[in-house]
Amino acid sequence: MAANSNFILLTSFLLFAFLSFPSIIC
């Protein structure tokens, strides 16, 4: 089960953005 490194980077970036946006809004 090999995953693409670009997909991992994109997923981690989206997760980071999703977790950081509430802090920026509040």
PLY file of the C-alpha trace (Angstrom):
ply
format ascii 1.0
element vertex 26
property float x
property float y
property float z
element edge 25
property int vertex1
property int vertex2
end_header
0.00 0.00 0.00
2.21 2.83 -1.26
0.98 6.40 -0.96
2.09 9.34 -3.05
4.27 11.79 -1.11
2.52 14.71 -2.80
-0.84 13.38 -1.59
0.56 13.10 1.96
1.89 16.66 1.80
-1.43 17.97 0.51
-3.41 16.07 3.13
-1.20 17.24 5.99
-1.37 20.83 4.69
-5.17 20.71 4.46
-5.39 19.18 7.93
-3.11 21.89 9.34
-5.15 24.61 7.63
-8.43 23.06 8.86
-7.10 22.98 12.43
-5.59 26.48 12.33
-8.48 28.35 10.69
-10.74 28.30 13.81
-7.89 29.84 15.81
-7.50 32.61 13.23
-11.25 33.29 13.07
-11.66 33.27 16.84
0 1
1 2
2 3
3 4
4 5
5 6
6 7
7 8
8 9
9 10
10 11
11 12
12 13
13 14
14 15
15 16
16 17
17 18
18 19
19 20
20 21
21 22
22 23
23 24
24 25
